[in-house]
Amino acid sequence: MKFLSSLNATVGVTVNGDAVVPLKGLLPQELVEFLKNLYSFSVIPTLPPQVALQGMPLIFQSGQYIVGNDTKNIIQIAAVQNGDMVTGVNSDEAEIITRHYIEQLNVGLGFRYDLSNLNLSYVSNVVVQFDIIKERGSVLGDLEQFIESTIKSPSRKFRLKRLSFGEGDLIPIMPVDVDQFNKIDFAIEHRARTHPQEFIFFSAAPMKTAAHLDALEKIEQLLAR
């Protein structure tokens, strides 16, 4: 298997909002200005008048966490009622940003997160090429050929579009709520705008980026002839 890219990874922090908000209170605009200045976000929430801090999700996009000469790009931070979601280029960077973000909320605004006992969840999205399957074929290829021979439609090709493992209703690949993290499917699908015979796949999974790639490598070996 060839790793092509990590599209993004999100770390979710599950909390009881009432247990972590500052005792002195906090206006939503204070949080927006604090995070805008901390991470130089290009996109910040537009707040309606008199909104409560826990009354709506606050979405920040396109920022940077800079430490010395090291810059980590922040794709998004979402502060939601039951926690926080931090999206970076991979789960390692996203977790570093998450821990800095939580620490700064405590120090700068008086939040009360327990830094020693954070409840973290992970979702990663990657693109890989299954080169072993490309060279040798696979059980999936046999299934495609069987379906084509059964349907016998010369004008159509029946290629694998998506494999998805999970339970319950389908959950968006990009979670919009911390509770969704552990419900996201392990999904593998052909990468949009690539030829099926290139065997380039997008995959989403509720796990760290490195563990996700290890799992995909083992899946390819299981599928290959």
Backbone as CSV, one residue per row, in Angstrom:
resi,resn,N_x,N_y,N_z,CA_x,CA_y,CA_z,C_x,C_y,C_z
1,MET,0.836,-1.192,0.000,0.000,0.000,0.000,0.873,1.246,0.000
2,LYS,0.462,2.223,-0.767,1.193,3.487,-0.831,0.350,4.594,-0.190
3,PHE,0.926,5.250,0.802,0.249,6.374,1.435,0.389,7.598,0.539
4,LEU,-0.738,8.230,0.178,-0.699,9.394,-0.696,-0.868,10.703,0.070
5,SER,-1.842,10.770,0.959,-1.994,12.014,1.724,-2.938,11.826,2.909
6,SER,-2.725,12.669,3.911,-3.671,12.791,5.017,-4.486,14.048,4.748
7,LEU,-5.772,13.875,4.485,-6.606,15.033,4.184,-6.847,15.868,5.435
8,ASN,-7.170,15.197,6.522,-7.363,15.877,7.804,-7.613,14.830,8.875
9,ALA,-7.568,15.274,10.101,-7.927,14.437,11.245,-8.508,15.348,12.315
10,THR,-9.509,14.828,13.012,-10.184,15.621,14.038,-10.076,14.924,15.390
11,VAL,-9.760,15.713,16.397,-9.758,15.231,17.776,-10.961,15.834,18.480
12,GLY,-11.768,14.977,19.106,-12.918,15.456,19.859,-12.661,15.390,21.356
13,VAL,-13.050,16.421,22.067,-12.952,16.463,23.528,-14.372,16.467,24.087
14,THR,-14.741,15.402,24.762,-16.086,15.306,25.336,-16.079,15.843,26.767
15,VAL,-16.973,16.787,27.041,-17.048,17.371,28.386,-18.502,17.658,28.749
16,ASN,-18.719,17.859,30.027,-19.968,18.438,30.509,-19.759,19.946,30.528
17,GLY,-20.431,20.644,29.630,-20.194,22.079,29.487,-20.336,22.849,30.795
18,ASP,-21.309,22.484,31.602,-21.516,23.192,32.865,-20.337,23.037,33.818
19,ALA,-19.575,21.947,33.653,-18.474,21.664,34.570,-17.184,22.375,34.186
20,VAL,-17.106,22.935,32.967,-15.837,23.525,32.531,-15.922,25.025,32.248
21,VAL,-17.118,25.580,32.095,-17.195,27.008,31.787,-16.666,27.818,32.964
22,PRO,-16.122,29.006,32.695,-15.573,29.833,33.779,-16.618,30.187,34.836
23,LEU,-16.220,30.114,36.107,-17.145,30.445,37.198,-17.559,31.916,37.153
24,LYS,-16.666,32.760,36.651,-16.975,34.190,36.595,-17.871,34.551,35.422
25,GLY,-18.166,33.541,34.570,-18.964,33.807,33.383,-18.084,34.249,32.222
26,LEU,-18.647,34.192,31.018,-17.885,34.563,29.828,-18.844,34.913,28.704
27,LEU,-18.603,36.057,28.085,-19.392,36.426,26.919,-18.850,35.710,25.688
28,PRO,-19.713,35.235,24.793,-19.230,34.552,23.588,-18.230,35.382,22.799
29,GLN,-18.438,36.717,22.753,-17.525,37.562,21.992,-16.116,37.543,22.586
30,GLU,-16.015,37.361,23.909,-14.700,37.242,24.534,-13.959,36.012,24.019
31,LEU,-14.666,34.892,23.918,-14.064,33.665,23.421,-13.651,33.821,21.964
32,VAL,-14.501,34.434,21.161,-14.193,34.634,19.736,-12.935,35.484,19.580
33,GLU,-12.860,36.582,20.282,-11.692,37.470,20.160,-10.427,36.786,20.680
34,PHE,-10.559,36.045,21.767,-9.409,35.350,22.344,-8.821,34.352,21.349
35,LEU,-9.670,33.520,20.748,-9.176,32.497,19.822,-8.707,33.101,18.502
36,LYS,-9.370,34.147,18.066,-8.920,34.827,16.845,-7.493,35.348,17.018
37,ASN,-7.215,35.961,18.149,-5.878,36.492,18.400,-4.857,35.387,18.663
38,LEU,-5.296,34.314,19.308,-4.382,33.227,19.661,-3.889,32.479,18.436
39,TYR,-4.788,32.211,17.494,-4.446,31.356,16.345,-4.579,32.049,14.990
40,SER,-4.820,33.348,14.976,-4.911,34.129,13.725,-5.897,33.509,12.727
41,PHE,-7.070,33.155,13.206,-8.074,32.547,12.331,-8.524,33.528,11.253
42,SER,-8.690,32.987,10.030,-9.225,33.793,8.927,-10.743,33.853,8.965
43,VAL,-11.355,32.794,9.504,-12.819,32.718,9.567,-13.228,32.562,11.028
44,ILE,-14.067,33.466,11.503,-14.547,33.408,12.893,-16.074,33.482,12.896
45,PRO,-16.704,33.059,13.981,-18.174,33.082,14.025,-18.720,34.507,14.009
46,THR,-19.856,34.647,13.371,-20.626,35.887,13.452,-21.729,35.672,14.479
47,LEU,-21.693,36.432,15.536,-22.592,36.191,16.667,-23.840,37.054,16.582
48,PRO,-25.014,36.427,16.690,-26.235,37.231,16.821,-26.265,37.885,18.196
49,PRO,-27.042,38.941,18.364,-27.077,39.624,19.671,-27.638,38.731,20.758
50,GLN,-27.069,38.883,21.950,-27.557,38.237,23.168,-27.540,36.710,23.103
51,VAL,-26.598,36.140,22.351,-26.499,34.681,22.323,-25.737,34.203,23.549
52,ALA,-26.170,33.073,24.135,-25.471,32.493,25.274,-24.268,31.708,24.801
53,LEU,-23.254,31.580,25.677,-22.028,30.873,25.295,-22.318,29.449,24.860
54,GLN,-23.246,28.777,25.519,-23.571,27.399,25.191,-24.809,27.287,24.299
55,GLY,-25.208,28.410,23.714,-26.428,28.410,22.932,-26.244,28.027,21.482
56,MET,-25.015,28.045,20.964,-24.791,27.738,19.557,-23.346,27.284,19.364
57,PRO,-23.088,26.449,18.336,-21.696,26.069,18.057,-20.913,27.260,17.524
58,LEU,-19.669,27.344,17.924,-18.778,28.404,17.444,-17.705,27.759,16.571
59,ILE,-17.660,28.127,15.288,-16.766,27.489,14.319,-15.686,28.479,13.891
60,PHE,-14.432,28.079,14.069,-13.269,28.879,13.659,-12.504,28.088,12.593
61,GLN,-12.062,28.763,11.534,-11.389,28.050,10.451,-10.142,28.794,9.985
62,SER,-9.205,27.999,9.437,-7.982,28.518,8.806,-7.143,29.353,9.770
63,GLY,-6.544,28.646,10.739,-5.655,29.304,11.687,-4.304,28.626,11.743
64,GLN,-3.446,29.110,12.628,-2.114,28.534,12.790,-1.710,28.537,14.256
65,TYR,-1.054,27.455,14.659,-0.438,27.363,15.979,1.063,27.403,15.744
66,ILE,1.700,28.486,16.190,3.121,28.705,15.917,3.908,28.597,17.219
67,VAL,4.913,27.704,17.214,5.825,27.557,18.341,7.240,27.657,17.788
68,GLY,7.901,28.780,18.041,9.238,28.980,17.485,9.190,28.983,15.975
69,ASN,9.960,28.075,15.359,9.984,27.972,13.903,8.997,26.937,13.372
70,ASP,8.239,26.343,14.255,7.312,25.280,13.863,5.893,25.845,13.754
71,THR,5.278,25.648,12.595,3.907,26.105,12.362,3.012,24.911,12.077
72,LYS,1.940,24.797,12.837,0.960,23.742,12.607,-0.336,24.395,12.147
73,ASN,-0.808,23.960,10.979,-2.018,24.547,10.424,-3.260,23.976,11.116
74,ILE,-4.157,24.869,11.455,-5.424,24.479,12.073,-6.513,24.618,11.023
75,ILE,-7.093,23.500,10.636,-8.166,23.540,9.651,-9.436,24.097,10.277
76,GLN,-9.737,23.629,11.478,-10.960,24.098,12.136,-10.932,23.794,13.626
77,ILE,-11.508,24.678,14.402,-11.855,24.403,15.794,-13.337,24.697,15.953
78,ALA,-14.059,23.730,16.506,-15.489,23.896,16.753,-15.748,23.729,18.243
79,ALA,-16.277,24.773,18.860,-16.686,24.702,20.264,-18.181,24.435,20.278
80,VAL,-18.561,23.245,20.739,-19.965,22.839,20.735,-20.429,22.594,22.172
81,GLN,-21.706,22.323,22.338,-22.284,22.279,23.677,-21.676,21.181,24.547
82,ASN,-21.355,20.038,23.939,-20.850,18.916,24.741,-19.359,18.674,24.554
83,GLY,-18.623,19.690,24.064,-17.186,19.504,23.915,-16.577,20.404,22.861
84,ASP,-15.452,19.940,22.344,-14.693,20.698,21.352,-14.177,19.740,20.291
85,MET,-14.010,20.240,19.065,-13.469,19.440,17.973,-12.387,20.244,17.270
86,VAL,-11.192,19.659,17.198,-10.043,20.336,16.604,-9.571,19.534,15.404
87,THR,-9.512,20.173,14.239,-9.128,19.496,12.999,-7.801,20.035,12.489
88,GLY,-6.846,19.100,12.284,-5.545,19.438,11.714,-5.238,18.509,10.558
89,VAL,-3.977,18.524,10.119,-3.632,17.722,8.941,-3.521,16.240,9.264
90,ASN,-3.206,15.900,10.514,-3.205,14.503,10.953,-3.507,14.484,12.447
91,SER,-3.731,13.296,12.990,-4.189,13.227,14.383,-3.112,13.636,15.378
92,ASP,-1.833,13.389,15.063,-0.767,13.808,15.981,-0.753,15.325,16.142
93,GLU,-0.790,16.040,15.006,-0.793,17.499,15.076,-2.083,18.019,15.694
94,ALA,-3.212,17.398,15.337,-4.486,17.843,15.893,-4.513,17.690,17.411
95,GLU,-3.893,16.618,17.917,-3.884,16.423,19.368,-2.965,17.437,20.057
96,ILE,-1.836,17.757,19.450,-0.953,18.790,20.008,-1.696,20.124,20.096
97,ILE,-2.395,20.473,19.017,-3.163,21.717,18.999,-4.276,21.674,20.042
98,THR,-4.938,20.527,20.152,-6.036,20.383,21.115,-5.566,20.647,22.534
99,ARG,-4.444,20.043,22.904,-3.953,20.202,24.279,-3.529,21.651,24.542
100,HIS,-2.937,22.310,23.542,-2.579,23.717,23.706,-3.845,24.572,23.815
101,TYR,-4.814,24.293,22.988,-6.089,25.027,22.982,-6.783,24.931,24.346
102,ILE,-6.882,23.722,24.873,-7.543,23.534,26.171,-6.770,24.241,27.285
103,GLU,-5.441,24.119,27.251,-4.615,24.778,28.263,-4.809,26.293,28.225
104,GLN,-4.857,26.861,27.008,-5.016,28.303,26.885,-6.405,28.768,27.334
105,LEU,-7.429,27.948,27.107,-8.759,28.295,27.619,-8.742,28.373,29.143
106,ASN,-8.046,27.427,29.771,-7.945,27.437,31.235,-7.184,28.661,31.736
107,VAL,-6.007,28.887,31.159,-5.117,29.951,31.644,-5.650,31.337,31.295
108,GLY,-6.118,31.478,30.043,-6.481,32.809,29.570,-7.892,33.249,29.886
109,LEU,-8.814,32.284,30.013,-10.216,32.666,30.181,-10.867,32.067,31.420
110,GLY,-10.125,31.231,32.137,-10.677,30.686,33.370,-11.546,29.457,33.210
111,PHE,-11.415,28.773,32.060,-12.124,27.493,31.925,-11.541,26.483,32.911
112,ARG,-12.267,25.370,33.110,-11.896,24.417,34.162,-11.756,22.989,33.633
113,TYR,-11.157,22.848,32.464,-10.884,21.515,31.933,-9.847,20.811,32.807
114,ASP,-10.007,19.506,32.972,-9.021,18.691,33.680,-8.004,18.199,32.651
115,LEU,-6.858,18.867,32.587,-5.852,18.558,31.571,-5.269,17.155,31.725
116,SER,-5.323,16.618,32.929,-4.736,15.292,33.168,-5.703,14.164,32.822
117,ASN,-6.943,14.527,32.498,-7.938,13.475,32.268,-8.899,13.884,31.156
118,LEU,-8.349,14.225,29.985,-9.181,14.621,28.854,-9.768,13.380,28.181
119,ASN,-11.053,13.436,27.868,-11.737,12.349,27.159,-11.668,12.637,25.661
120,LEU,-10.690,12.018,24.983,-10.423,12.320,23.580,-10.924,11.208,22.660
121,SER,-11.439,11.609,21.495,-11.823,10.687,20.434,-11.180,11.167,19.133
122,TYR,-11.098,10.275,18.149,-10.354,10.592,16.927,-11.123,10.167,15.677
123,VAL,-10.978,10.967,14.626,-11.442,10.603,13.285,-10.356,11.040,12.310
124,SER,-9.971,10.152,11.390,-8.951,10.506,10.405,-9.444,10.205,8.991
125,ASN,-8.992,11.013,8.044,-9.352,10.880,6.633,-8.073,10.869,5.796
126,VAL,-7.849,9.789,5.064,-6.607,9.624,4.319,-6.895,9.166,2.887
127,VAL,-5.877,9.276,2.038,-5.936,8.753,0.675,-4.752,7.817,0.470
128,VAL,-5.045,6.618,-0.029,-3.994,5.624,-0.248,-4.180,4.976,-1.617
129,GLN,-3.120,4.314,-2.083,-3.212,3.499,-3.293,-2.943,2.054,-2.925
130,PHE,-3.871,1.185,-3.265,-3.709,-0.242,-3.002,-2.894,-0.853,-4.140
131,ASP,-1.571,-0.773,-4.022,-0.716,-1.214,-5.125,-0.631,-2.733,-5.239
132,ILE,-0.785,-3.459,-4.113,-0.764,-4.927,-4.190,-1.977,-5.419,-4.977
133,ILE,-3.132,-4.841,-4.688,-4.344,-5.205,-5.428,-4.201,-4.819,-6.890
134,LYS,-3.580,-3.681,-7.154,-3.382,-3.236,-8.538,-2.557,-4.247,-9.318
135,GLU,-1.560,-4.843,-8.656,-0.679,-5.789,-9.337,-1.284,-7.186,-9.411
136,ARG,-1.934,-7.627,-8.355,-2.343,-9.027,-8.262,-3.834,-9.266,-8.478
137,GLY,-4.657,-8.214,-8.346,-6.095,-8.428,-8.328,-6.556,-8.730,-6.917
138,SER,-7.863,-8.953,-6.748,-8.394,-9.170,-5.404,-9.745,-9.855,-5.469
139,VAL,-10.221,-10.219,-4.298,-11.579,-10.752,-4.182,-12.580,-9.740,-4.715
140,LEU,-12.329,-8.466,-4.484,-13.235,-7.423,-4.965,-13.308,-7.427,-6.485
141,GLY,-12.172,-7.638,-7.130,-12.166,-7.711,-8.584,-12.993,-8.878,-9.088
142,ASP,-12.907,-10.006,-8.393,-13.723,-11.170,-8.762,-15.207,-10.843,-8.639
143,LEU,-15.577,-10.128,-7.593,-16.977,-9.748,-7.408,-17.444,-8.803,-8.513
144,GLU,-16.593,-7.853,-8.883,-16.953,-6.927,-9.957,-17.193,-7.684,-11.265
145,GLN,-16.298,-8.611,-11.571,-16.439,-9.396,-12.798,-17.704,-10.246,-12.753
146,PHE,-18.002,-10.805,-11.588,-19.208,-11.623,-11.450,-20.467,-10.783,-11.694
147,ILE,-20.513,-9.577,-11.104,-21.684,-8.719,-11.272,-21.843,-8.314,-12.731
148,GLU,-20.733,-7.952,-13.382,-20.804,-7.569,-14.789,-21.286,-8.718,-15.661
149,SER,-20.799,-9.929,-15.382,-21.212,-11.079,-16.185,-22.673,-11.456,-15.918
150,THR,-23.141,-11.151,-14.721,-24.526,-11.464,-14.370,-25.497,-10.475,-14.995
151,ILE,-25.167,-9.178,-14.947,-26.065,-8.146,-15.457,-25.967,-8.022,-16.977
152,LYS,-24.753,-8.216,-17.524,-24.544,-8.216,-18.980,-25.076,-6.942,-19.636
153,SER,-24.514,-5.828,-19.166,-24.859,-4.530,-19.748,-23.599,-3.935,-20.370
154,PRO,-23.432,-4.064,-21.688,-22.183,-3.635,-22.336,-21.836,-2.174,-22.101
155,SER,-22.840,-1.351,-21.857,-22.593,0.086,-21.719,-22.198,0.492,-20.300
156,ARG,-22.182,-0.463,-19.366,-21.912,-0.111,-17.976,-20.790,-0.964,-17.389
157,LYS,-20.021,-0.329,-16.518,-19.028,-1.040,-15.721,-19.483,-1.002,-14.262
158,PHE,-19.353,-2.112,-13.576,-19.769,-2.182,-12.185,-18.524,-2.317,-11.305
159,ARG,-18.029,-1.152,-10.861,-16.832,-1.108,-10.041,-17.217,-0.863,-8.578
160,LEU,-16.377,-1.353,-7.697,-16.601,-1.087,-6.280,-16.553,0.424,-6.037
161,LYS,-17.577,0.939,-5.406,-17.595,2.366,-5.066,-17.240,2.601,-3.605
162,ARG,-17.770,1.731,-2.724,-17.595,2.016,-1.301,-17.769,0.755,-0.468
163,LEU,-16.879,0.592,0.499,-17.044,-0.388,1.564,-17.220,0.390,2.863
164,SER,-18.190,0.002,3.672,-18.430,0.731,4.907,-18.791,-0.245,6.014
165,PHE,-18.100,-0.125,7.139,-18.307,-1.016,8.279,-18.719,-0.186,9.487
166,GLY,-19.842,-0.557,10.087,-20.320,0.171,11.253,-21.671,-0.357,11.661
167,GLU,-22.389,0.457,12.407,-23.740,0.072,12.810,-24.594,1.314,12.959
168,GLY,-25.912,1.095,12.909,-26.813,2.223,13.049,-26.864,3.067,11.789
169,ASP,-27.400,4.273,11.925,-27.552,5.176,10.790,-26.192,5.704,10.329
170,LEU,-26.138,6.112,9.058,-24.920,6.704,8.525,-24.651,8.045,9.200
171,ILE,-23.374,8.263,9.544,-22.944,9.503,10.186,-22.046,10.247,9.204
172,PRO,-22.141,11.591,9.104,-21.264,12.332,8.205,-19.790,12.048,8.486
173,ILE,-18.980,11.972,7.413,-17.554,11.695,7.567,-16.883,12.778,8.411
174,MET,-17.307,14.008,8.240,-16.805,15.112,9.066,-17.798,15.323,10.205
175,PRO,-17.484,14.890,11.423,-18.468,14.957,12.503,-18.868,16.385,12.822
176,VAL,-20.135,16.557,13.153,-20.630,17.880,13.532,-20.955,17.945,15.011
177,ASP,-20.731,16.826,15.716,-21.020,16.753,17.132,-20.074,15.740,17.763
178,VAL,-19.612,16.006,18.972,-18.656,15.113,19.612,-19.238,13.719,19.802
179,ASP,-20.534,13.626,20.032,-21.170,12.326,20.247,-21.090,11.429,19.009
180,GLN,-20.841,12.012,17.835,-20.802,11.234,16.599,-19.482,10.492,16.393
181,PHE,-18.451,10.857,17.141,-17.126,10.316,16.866,-17.094,8.798,16.870
182,ASN,-17.644,8.198,17.911,-17.572,6.747,18.038,-18.651,6.020,17.241
183,LYS,-19.405,6.768,16.428,-20.435,6.167,15.583,-20.063,6.205,14.104
184,ILE,-18.970,6.880,13.770,-18.568,7.003,12.367,-18.114,5.656,11.822
185,ASP,-18.508,5.351,10.593,-18.125,4.094,9.957,-16.642,4.081,9.599
186,PHE,-16.113,2.871,9.482,-14.816,2.682,8.823,-15.160,2.517,7.351
187,ALA,-14.842,3.515,6.548,-15.270,3.553,5.150,-14.073,3.593,4.209
188,ILE,-14.208,2.893,3.098,-13.201,2.889,2.037,-13.946,3.086,0.725
189,GLU,-13.557,4.092,-0.039,-14.236,4.334,-1.306,-13.267,4.865,-2.346
190,HIS,-13.589,4.616,-3.620,-12.737,5.122,-4.685,-12.635,6.636,-4.597
191,ARG,-11.439,7.132,-4.745,-11.206,8.569,-4.690,-11.852,9.227,-5.895
192,ALA,-12.601,10.291,-5.637,-13.266,11.004,-6.718,-12.255,11.490,-7.750
193,ARG,-12.657,11.430,-9.002,-11.875,11.915,-10.141,-10.574,11.142,-10.352
194,THR,-10.554,9.872,-9.941,-9.427,8.993,-10.280,-9.979,7.788,-11.037
195,HIS,-9.140,7.203,-11.872,-9.569,6.052,-12.666,-9.645,4.820,-11.762
196,PRO,-10.693,3.997,-11.917,-10.830,2.810,-11.053,-9.610,1.899,-11.076
197,GLN,-8.931,1.812,-12.217,-7.791,0.911,-12.317,-6.530,1.450,-11.644
198,GLU,-6.601,2.682,-11.145,-5.476,3.204,-10.354,-5.544,2.705,-8.914
199,PHE,-6.724,2.248,-8.493,-6.929,1.724,-7.142,-6.518,2.734,-6.071
200,ILE,-6.934,3.976,-6.280,-6.715,5.034,-5.298,-7.995,5.191,-4.480
201,PHE,-7.854,5.110,-3.164,-9.008,5.096,-2.286,-8.920,6.192,-1.234
202,PHE,-10.078,6.752,-0.949,-10.263,7.602,0.227,-10.774,6.719,1.357
203,SER,-10.310,6.982,2.574,-10.802,6.220,3.717,-10.993,7.127,4.923
204,ALA,-12.101,6.896,5.629,-12.385,7.589,6.885,-12.556,6.540,7.970
205,ALA,-12.060,6.838,9.157,-12.165,5.866,10.249,-12.119,6.578,11.595
206,PRO,-12.793,6.025,12.609,-12.767,6.632,13.952,-11.532,6.208,14.727
207,MET,-10.360,6.626,14.246,-9.099,6.242,14.874,-8.011,7.228,14.470
208,LYS,-6.860,7.142,15.144,-5.741,8.013,14.821,-5.200,7.712,13.427
209,THR,-4.528,8.691,12.836,-4.036,8.554,11.463,-3.100,7.368,11.299
210,ALA,-2.127,7.210,12.183,-1.145,6.122,12.048,-1.819,4.758,12.165
211,ALA,-2.717,4.604,13.130,-3.427,3.337,13.302,-4.337,3.062,12.114
212,HIS,-4.917,4.094,11.561,-5.780,3.985,10.384,-4.986,3.426,9.195
213,LEU,-3.799,3.975,8.975,-2.960,3.509,7.869,-2.524,2.061,8.070
214,ASP,-2.189,1.695,9.292,-1.837,0.299,9.584,-3.008,-0.630,9.262
215,ALA,-4.213,-0.213,9.633,-5.394,-1.032,9.380,-5.643,-1.194,7.878
216,LEU,-5.478,-0.114,7.131,-5.690,-0.182,5.681,-4.685,-1.121,5.019
217,GLU,-3.454,-1.093,5.508,-2.443,-1.981,4.947,-2.812,-3.446,5.164
218,LYS,-3.316,-3.755,6.336,-3.735,-5.135,6.640,-4.985,-5.509,5.822
219,ILE,-5.894,-4.556,5.635,-7.096,-4.821,4.832,-6.709,-5.161,3.404
220,GLU,-5.754,-4.395,2.857,-5.316,-4.688,1.484,-4.752,-6.107,1.391
221,GLN,-3.956,-6.495,2.368,-3.385,-7.854,2.346,-4.479,-8.911,2.430
222,LEU,-5.537,-8.641,3.191,-6.636,-9.592,3.294,-7.423,-9.698,1.996
223,LEU,-7.537,-8.568,1.285,-8.305,-8.571,0.042,-7.536,-9.111,-1.144
224,ALA,-6.197,-8.980,-1.100,-5.385,-9.402,-2.254,-5.407,-10.914,-2.376
225,ARG,-5.308,-11.390,-3.599,-5.277,-12.835,-3.838,-4.023,-13.448,-3.283
